[in-house]
Amino acid sequence: MAAYFDRPMTRKFLTVWGQLLLLLSLVFTLPAYAVGEDIAGVTTALGIESTPEEVSNEDAATSTEGETSVEAESQNLPPAADPPVISGESTNNAQIETTPTPLKDNDIRQRINGIFSEIEGLQAVSVSVTQGVVTLAGETPNEKKAQQAINLTNRLTDVVTVEDNINRTLDVQDNVTTVYQGLKAQVKNLVKAVPLLLVGIIIFGLVTWFGSWLSNRKNMWQRLTPNPFVAELLAQTVKVIFIIFGLILALSLIGAETILGTLLGGAGVIGIAVGFAVKDTIENYIASLMLSIRQPFRARDQIVINGQEGIVVRLTSRATILMTLDGNQLRIPNAEVFKGTILNYTKNPERRFTFELGVDANDDPLAAIKVGIDAICQLDFVLDEPKAIAVINNVGDSNIILEFQVWVDQSETDFAKARSIAIRETKHALEDEGFSLPEPIYRLRFNNELEKALEHLQGNNRAGQAHGANADMTVTPTTPESIAINKADDSSADDKDKKQAKARAKYILQGRNAEEVLNARPDQKLMEKVEQEIAENSDETDLLSNNSPQE
């Protein structure tokens, strides 16, 4: 089959038909500039090879075409279409000739030897060329030199391919010499670039100093924004911008812009890794920024954050500092403060407290409410508006539970002391008006046999008492008359105990420092500690500001 296609008549016939097909495709479908490529594709698909005479004709046509295109360009005419080119196989992006010549092989060998003779480390490489195939043998000190030889050989246009038979000796002396020469050249270049490096360092230092000086103008940044945290953030951002700008100028001056790209790329990767590592810290920093902008509380406010109660001392870039009611310092991370529930008692000074008291089930609860409210309204710290009220909360087995609701101004009144005093006064007022505060009553019932046994035991105890023994227990029958007598005795005993308790309390409260117990003013000692904490100098900037708007 190959011999059949190699016949001149057959080849000419196929060539004519191929050209006819290409002409039809040119007329109907393809643009003018693709004619050459289509003809080459068709001839290649048909297996047509070009002869040396045809190749020379193609070269002549190509040169004629070049002259024609130059003339067309000078006359502003459109370029003519490329003639068809029949090419053979290609390797290494170069054309492979169908008829190689020994003269070209000799030229390739001489050219490669001339190149290798001028390069350190490639003088020992031997070159042999056959049919355009170059074989490299000999020795190189390392892999780097061997690859250099192969790459240089591949760059020659007439080289078909390269066979690598080079031996890498890895000789210590050769490699050390190469490295030493490279370092020596780099040192020479560095010495030459020292003046330029000094100029770059001076420019970087000046730009950085100016950025630092500008960021330290705190008054200017505070005028731009009243929030101290935002002002500090702007100042630091400007400082970083000037540092980066100075670095760019310095590297551009010495011609090392690529280093800047490497640094920025490395900084981006490192930034991502550090971001994952310090996620909580970044979250806390952002929460600090949001809290400084929103200002949910002020210094000296009494607040509750996630169940933690205290008086606000300051808000820093990391934590919110409170003084607990026990006088201890409490630091809460700002991330928890921003996400947590905040209860501010100082925002609205009017605060209500409640307490419960029980009266006997036989008493009128509304009358008891009136007595308790009258007693509460006589206290100085109780507000007239909103009024104090009381409601029936529950009816128990032996009592009625009353809930009293009282309003005070907590900016002038200690909340806990006021509640304690109100409970005392309400209890005394109810007792003075004859209302009893019943205690739980437990009734024990025994059957007849057990009562007889106890009576028998009591009889034995009396007999023993006659002989000088002590009686430990007495049992009396539970008749209605005995129950009434016992109740009367109990009430008289209770009244006697109450009178004794009131007399004892009156005597004690007339003593020294008794007014402190009945005083409902806030504790000044705790506020003094808060003021002392606020006045202390701290390295951390307080983000709370009365000039900033509060949400």
Buried (B, 14 or more C-beta within 10 A) or exposed (E): EEEEEEEEEEBEEBBEEBBEBBEEBBEEEBEEEBBBEBBBBBBBEBEBBBEEEBBEEBEEBEEEBEEEBEEEEEEEEEEBBBBBBBBEEEEBEBBBBEEBEEEBBEBBBEBBBEBBEEEEBBEBBBBBBEEBBBBBBBBBBBEEBBEBBBEBBBEBEBBBBBBEEBEEBEEEEBBEBBEEEEEEEEEEEEEEBEEEBEEBBEBBEEBBEBBBEBBEEEEEBBEEBEBBBBBBBBBEEBBEEBBBBBBBBBBEBBEBEEEBEEEEEEEEEEEEEEEEEEEEBBBBBEBBBEBBBEBBBBBBBBBBBEEBBBBBBBBBBBBBBBBEBEEEEBEBBBBBBBEBEBEBBBBEEEBBBEBEBBBBEEBEBEBBBBBBBEBBEEBEBBBEEEEBBBEBBEEEEEBBBBBBBBBBEBEEBBBEBBBBBBBBBBBEBBBEBEBBBBEEEEEEEEEEEEEEEBEEEBEEBEEEEEEEEEEEEEBEEEEEEEEEEEEEEEEEEEEEEEEEEEEEEEEEEEEEEEEEEEEBEBEEEBEEBBBEBBEEEEEEBBBBBEEBEEE
